Amino acid sequence: MYCMVVRVGVLTQMRKGALEYCVLALLGGREMYGLELVRTLAEVDGMVLSEGTLYPLLSRLRKEDLVDTTWQESAAGPPRRYYRLTAKGRRALADFTIEWRRFRDAVDTLLHDERRGL
């Protein structure tokens, strides 16, 4: 029988560190509005997120000039604020992608080190 023991908060800490770049990655494909981002992230296992977490993050990304916004009319209600990557946001995402792969590979190497019997 498989038993998983994970220290409380590990997934939360990992998610917190990568969330900004997950949002940038989604916006790299197309512009999206806030609730659409929340729903898209919720579809990915381990990435559940609330609007209360996302909107402050989007505000910070705007202040850092990583995303830009436009208002667009919505047939389903009030106008929506759409977010899209800026050139600076694309560079930040590209840089993170390179570093993420290095970090992921380093962790995988340590986790699967045969000298330790894992």
Backbone torsions as a table, in degrees:
resi	resn	phi	psi	omega
1	MET	NA	136.2	-178.5
2	TYR	-86.5	131.3	178.3
3	CYS	-128.1	126.4	-177.9
4	MET	-108.4	123.3	177.2
5	VAL	-118.0	112.5	-180.0
6	VAL	-125.8	133.6	178.4
7	ARG	-58.3	136.9	-179.5
8	VAL	-56.4	130.8	175.7
9	GLY	90.9	-3.5	-178.2
10	VAL	-61.9	-50.4	-179.5
11	LEU	-62.6	-38.8	179.0
12	THR	-61.0	-43.8	179.6
13	GLN	-66.6	-41.0	178.9
14	MET	-65.6	-42.4	179.5
15	ARG	-63.0	-43.8	-179.0
16	LYS	-60.1	-38.9	-179.1
17	GLY	-70.6	-28.3	-174.6
18	ALA	-106.3	-11.8	-172.6
19	LEU	-56.4	-45.8	-179.2
20	GLU	-53.8	-43.4	-176.7
21	TYR	-78.6	-25.9	172.9
22	CYS	-66.1	-40.7	176.6
23	VAL	-64.4	-45.4	178.1
24	LEU	-60.6	-38.9	179.7
25	ALA	-63.6	-42.0	177.9
26	LEU	-62.6	-41.3	-179.1
27	LEU	-74.2	-15.0	176.9
28	GLY	-68.1	-23.6	179.9
29	GLY	-86.5	-36.9	-179.0
30	ARG	-171.1	164.5	176.5
31	GLU	-77.3	148.4	-176.2
32	MET	-143.6	156.8	173.8
33	TYR	-97.3	164.7	-170.6
34	GLY	-53.5	-53.3	-177.4
35	LEU	-63.9	-32.7	176.3
36	GLU	-63.6	-39.2	176.3
37	LEU	-63.8	-45.5	179.1
38	VAL	-58.3	-47.2	-178.4
39	ARG	-65.0	-41.5	-179.5
40	THR	-65.0	-43.6	178.1
41	LEU	-64.3	-37.2	-179.1
42	ALA	-65.0	-23.1	179.1
43	GLU	-74.6	-14.9	-178.1
44	VAL	-96.8	125.4	-178.5
45	ASP	-55.9	126.5	177.6
46	GLY	90.4	-2.3	-176.0
47	MET	-112.4	22.6	179.5
48	VAL	-56.8	138.3	-173.3
49	LEU	-154.2	149.2	179.9
50	SER	-103.5	161.8	175.8
51	GLU	-61.5	-32.9	179.8
52	GLY	-65.2	-22.1	175.3
53	THR	-90.0	-40.2	-173.6
54	LEU	-70.0	-46.8	-172.9
55	TYR	-64.0	-40.0	173.7
56	PRO	-63.3	-35.7	177.2
57	LEU	-64.1	-46.0	178.7
58	LEU	-62.0	-38.7	177.7
59	SER	-61.7	-43.3	178.2
60	ARG	-64.9	-41.5	178.8
61	LEU	-62.7	-35.0	175.9
62	ARG	-66.1	-45.8	-179.3
63	LYS	-62.6	-31.6	179.5
64	GLU	-86.4	3.3	179.3
65	ASP	61.4	32.8	176.2
66	LEU	-93.0	-25.6	174.7
67	VAL	-132.8	156.9	176.8
68	ASP	-125.1	161.3	-178.2
69	THR	-131.7	156.3	170.4
70	THR	-141.3	151.7	174.9
71	TRP	-96.5	136.2	178.1
72	GLN	-133.7	140.4	176.6
73	GLU	-62.0	149.9	179.2
74	SER	-126.1	133.9	176.3
75	ALA	-70.4	-18.6	-175.9
76	ALA	-97.8	10.6	-179.6
77	GLY	152.6	-146.9	-177.5
78	PRO	-68.6	166.4	177.5
79	PRO	-58.1	152.7	-179.3
80	ARG	-116.0	144.5	174.1
81	ARG	-89.4	118.8	178.5
82	TYR	-99.0	140.7	-179.4
83	TYR	-110.7	143.1	175.7
84	ARG	-145.8	155.6	179.7
85	LEU	-70.9	144.0	169.3
86	THR	-93.3	174.8	176.1
87	ALA	-60.1	-39.6	178.3
88	LYS	-64.8	-37.2	177.3
89	GLY	-65.6	-39.1	177.7
90	ARG	-64.6	-40.2	178.3
91	ARG	-65.8	-43.2	179.3
92	ALA	-61.4	-41.6	179.0
93	LEU	-66.0	-41.8	178.8
94	ALA	-63.3	-43.8	179.1
95	ASP	-63.5	-43.9	179.6
96	PHE	-62.0	-41.7	-178.4
97	THR	-58.4	-42.9	178.0
98	ILE	-63.2	-48.3	-178.3
99	GLU	-67.6	-36.9	179.2
100	TRP	-61.1	-45.0	179.9
101	ARG	-61.7	-41.9	177.7
102	ARG	-62.1	-46.7	-179.0
103	PHE	-64.0	-47.1	179.8
104	ARG	-58.7	-45.2	179.9
105	ASP	-63.9	-38.8	178.7
106	ALA	-64.5	-44.5	178.8
107	VAL	-64.5	-44.5	178.3
108	ASP	-59.4	-40.0	178.6
109	THR	-60.3	-45.5	-179.7
110	LEU	-68.7	-39.5	-178.5
111	LEU	-69.0	-28.7	-175.4
112	HIS	-111.5	23.7	-179.8
113	ASP	-68.4	112.1	-176.9
114	GLU	-65.1	-22.4	179.6
115	ARG	-66.0	-21.6	179.8
116	ARG	-101.7	2.8	176.5
117	GLY	78.0	21.3	178.8
118	LEU	-96.7	NA	NA
